[in-house]
Amino acid sequence: MNEVRVQSWEELNERLYEESWYQPHGRFRSPFVFRGLPDYRYDRRTMLNRLGGRYVEVEDDLLRNFRKYASRLAPPREAGVYDSFWNWLAIAQHHGVPTRLLDWTFSPYVAMHFATAKADHFAIDGVIWCIDFIKVRKFLPASLKAILKKDDAVFFTAEMLDRYSRTLGEYDSRVKTESAGAADCVIFFEPPSLDDRIVNQAALFSMMSSPSQQLEHWLRAHEAAQPGIFRKIIVPAVLKWEVRDKLDMANITERVIFPGLDGLGAWLRRYYSPNHLLEVVYPPGERYLARIQSFAGLRMSVTLFRGETAIRDVVLTSRENSQWWDETGDAAVEVHPNPIRFDFIPD
C-alpha cells in the first residue's frame, strides 16, 4: 500500500527513514526524496500546468523572457555558476517562474517543515510524498542511464544534461525517439548552489520529459512495474502541533530554511502566534474559544470558553480527511487555529 496515515511522531520518523540501509555502501543512505505539503488535498501539478489555458505553448516564451530580463540581475557566469540552459531553468523555478519542475528535498525534516509551516493549516491533514529515485531510474532511456553511469552519479547536473541536449525541446524529442514514442520519463537533477536557501533546503528538482505530463499520473502508471516507487505519508492534523514544535527544537525553522531577514520574519511570526488557542464550532454553528491543555497520542484535551467562562473540557481528535471529532460528546466539530473573533485570551 502506498499511503499510510501515521499515528505518532515516532511512527512518522520511522516511515520517513525506513529502507535507509544500503548494503553495497555499508551506510544508511535513503533511496527516497521528499516533498512536504501542508494540505493533503493540495494541487500537485507543476506551476506551469496550473497556469491553465495553452500552458504548453508558452513554456518556451516564459523561459526565453526570464533569461532575457534576468541576465543583468542574476547572470550565471558572474555568479560563478556554469552558464547552461538547465541552470537557467533551475534559477527560474527557484524564483517562482512557472516551469515543469517540482521541488524536492533530500531531507525528511525539511519535508516535515513544509508540511507544518503554515499555522493556519494546522486543522488540515498534511502529506509528505516520498519517491524512490533508484526505481525511477529504471525507466530512463539507455543514453541517460549511460551518462549517470559514466559519472558514477545518482542525480543529474546541468553539465550532465548538456551532454544529452541543450534545450527542453531537444530533450523531449530525444527521449521520445529513444523510447519509440512509447513513454515519458522523469529525472531528478540538482540545481547549482545559487544561494544558502538551496543549500539549506537540500533541494533538488524533478522534471518530466513532457510539459503536459504530471508526475503523480506517471508514478501511478508505473507503480505495477515497480512496486514501492512512491508512497504518501499522511500527517494527521492533530499531530501537527507536536511535529511543528519538535522541529523548532531541532532548529528546523524558517530562519534556517530561508536564510535572511524574510526567513527570520516568517519564523518569528509563526513562533509567537497563539497556537494554543482554537475556535471549535459545533453544529449548527455554536462557536467556542478553546485552549489546548494537553496531548495524548492523537487526542487533544481542550477547555471550551464562552466569553470569559470556562464551560467544559473535551477531547478532540482528527480522523481521515481532516474530520475533527469531539470524543467526549461523540460529535463532529470544526476546528480553526488562531481564532481572531474572540477578544478574551484565557490564561
N, C-alpha and C positions, 0 to 999 in steps of 0.2 A: 504493500500500500504506500503511495507516495505522499500522503497527507497525514500528519499527526498533530493532535492538539495536546500540548504539554500540560502537565498538572502542577509543576513546581519550577522554581529557579534551578534546582539540581537537575531535573529532567531536561530543561532547556539546554543547559550546558552539555549534558551527556549526548543529546541529539545532535548538537552542533559539532561536537568533536568526535562523534563515532566514526569508525573506519579511518582514523587518522594514522594508524600504524602502517608504515610502508616498509615491508621486509627487505626489498632489494637495497635500500639505503640504510636500514637499521635505525630509522628515525621515525618520529611522529610527524608525518607530513600529509596533511589532509588533501584528498583529491577534489575537494569541493571549493567553489567560490560562492559568495553570499550576497544577497540583496534584501535589505530590510525595508518594509513599508509599514506606516502607522495604521493603515486601514486595509484589512484583508480583501476589501472589495475594490481597491484602487485599480484604475486602468493600468494595465501592464504593457500597453503598446508603447512604441517609441514616440518621442516628441514629434518626429516627422509625420508619423501616421496620424497623430492626434490633431494635426493641422486640418485634416479633412479635405474635401474637395479633390482637386487634382494634385495631391501632395507628391506623387511620384514624379510628376513633370517639373516640379520646382526644386527638386533636390539639388541639381547642379547649379541652379540660379542662386540658391541660398549659400552654397559653399563658395561659389565664384565671387559673389559680392562680399561675403565675410572676409575672404582673403584679400580682396582689393582694398576694402576700407580699414582692415585691421593691420595691414602691412606696416604702417607707420607707428602703430601703437604696440604691437607685440610681434615684431619680426623674429622668426625663429633663429636666424643666423646671429643677430645681435644678442639674443637671449642665450646663446650658447647651445641652441637646440638644432639638430640636423634639419635642414630645410627640405621637408618631404611633404607630399600631399597628405600622407597618413598622419603626420604630426599636426598639420593644419586641421584635419578632421577632428583630432583629439582636442585641440585648442577650442574649436567651435563648440563641441559638446560641453567642454568644461565651462564655457561662458554662456550657456543657455541657448545656443542656436539649435533649432530643430534638426536633428540628424537621425539616421537609422541606428545609432549606437544606444546601448543601455549601460548604465553604471553598475559596477560590481565591486566587491572588495575581497581581499584575501582574509580579512579579519572577521571572525564571528562576532566579536564585541563591537566592532564598528557597525555591523549589520544590526545588532541589538540596539545600538544608539538610534539609528534611523527608524527603527520600529517603535521607539518610545520617546522620541524627541519632542513631539507635539503634545503639550499638556491638554489642549482642547480635544484631543483624540483618545484620551485615556479611557473613555467609556466604550470604545470600539476595539474589537479584536485586531491585533497586528499580525503580520506574517513575515517570515523570513524564508526566501527562496534559496535553495541550495542546488547547484548544478555540478555534476561530476565531469570535470573538464577532460579527464582521461577518456571517458566513454564518448564524449562529444567528438574527440579527435578521430575516432574510428570511421566517421562519415566524411572526412576530408578527402578531396581528390589526391591522388598519389603524389603529384608535384608539390602540393602544400605540405604533405607529410614529409617529403624529402627535405624541404627547407628546414623544418623543425629538427629532423634527424641530423642534418649536416651541422647545425649549430648546437646540437645536444640540448635543445631548448624545449620548454613546455608551452610557452606562450610566444606569440609573435611580437616583433617590434617593428617600427616604421622601416628600418633598414631591411629587415627580412621581407616585409610586404613589397618593398620596392623591387625586389628581385622577381616577384611574381607579376606585378602590374603597377602602373604609375597612377591610375585613376580608378574610381569606383566603377565606371563604365567598363573599363578593360577587365577589372576584377570579376564583375558579374558575368561578362561574356566568356571569359576563360573557364570559370567554374562550370558554366552550363555546357560548354564544349567538352570539357574533360569528363563530365558526368553524363554525356549524351543527352543533355537537356532534361534528365530524369529527376533531378533533385537539387535543392538548395543545400547549403551547409552553413554552419555557424563557426566563427573563430573567436578566440579571446586574444586581445592584444593589449600590451602595457603602454600607457602613454609616457611621454618624456616627463621628467621631474620639473614640470612647469613652475610649481610653487610648493610651499610647505603643505598646502591643503591636499594636493595629490599624494604627497609622500605620507602624511599622517593618516590619511584615509586608506592607505594600502590599496589604491584604486587600480582598476583595470576596466576595459570595455568589452562588451560582446558586440559582434557585428554579423548580420545575415548577408547572404550573397544576393539579396533582392530587397529593394526598398519597401515592397509591399508585403513581404513575408514577415510574420511576427514570431518571436522566439517561443512563446508558450505553445502556439499551434505546432511549431516544428518539434518541440520536445514531446508533445503528446503523440505526434505521428510516429516518432522513433522509439517510444517507450517499450513497445513489444520486442523490438530488435535488441535493445539494450536496457533490460530492467534495472531500475535504480538510477537512471541517468539524471533524474531530478527528484527533489522532494520539497514539500511545503511544510514548514513548521508554524502552526498557528499559536500565537501568544495570546491567551485569554485576556480580555480587558481587565479583569480583576487582578491579574498578575502584573500588570504594567507598573503599578506603584512600586512593588518590590524590585523589579528589574531596573527601573529607572534610578532608584536611589542607590542600588548596589553598583551600577555603572558609574555614578557620580563618585562613590567611594573609591572606585578603581581608576579615577581620573580619565574616564572616557566621556568627555563633555564637549560642548560646542567650542569651548576655549581651546581645546586641543585639536578637535576635528577641523575647525575653521580658524586657523591661527590669524590673529589680527583683532582690530577693535570691533568689527562686526560680530565675530565669534564670541568675543568677550561679552558684548552687549546681549547677545542671544542667550548665553549661559546665565548671566545674572538675571535676566528677565524670567527665564524658566525656573531657575533655582529658588528664587524668592517669591514665586507665585504660591498662593494658598492652596496647595494640592490636597490638604487635609479637609477641605470643605467641598460639599457636593450639593446639588439640588436633586431631590428624589421626588418623582411625580407618580402618584397613584391614580389609576383610572377612577373617575373620568376627568382628571385634571387637578387633583388635590396636591398642592405643592408644599414641600418641606425643605428647610435648610437642614443639612446633615453634617455632622462632624465625625470623621473617621476616628475610631477608638483603637482598633487593633486588627490584625490579620491572623488567620489560622488556615494555612493552605490556600484554597481558592475561596475562602469565606472572609468577608469584610464585616466587622461589627461597627455599627454607626449609631449615633444618637440623633433622633429627629427633633427639630425645634419648630415651634410655631411662635413667631415673634421671639421673645427672649426666654420663653418657657420650654424646657425640655419635656417632650411628650412621651417618648418611649425609645427603647433600644431595640434594634432589629439587626438581623444578619442577612447581608446581601451576597449574592454570587452572580457570576455571569456564565451563561450557558452558550451553546453553539450559536453562531451568527449574532453574537453580541447581545443576546437576550438576557436582560437583567431580571433577577428573581429575588423577592423577599421570602427567604426560607422560614422566617418566623410566622408570617401571615399566609404563606403559600400563595403568593400573588405575583403576577408580572408587574414590573415597575420600569420607569425610565430613570436613567442616571445621567446627570450633566455635571462635568467637573467645573471647578472655579466659577460658582454662581455669582452674578453681578446684580441680581434683582433684590438682594437682601442687604439691609443696612446694618443689622446686628451681626457681630462677629463673636461667636462663642469662645470662651477660654479653653 
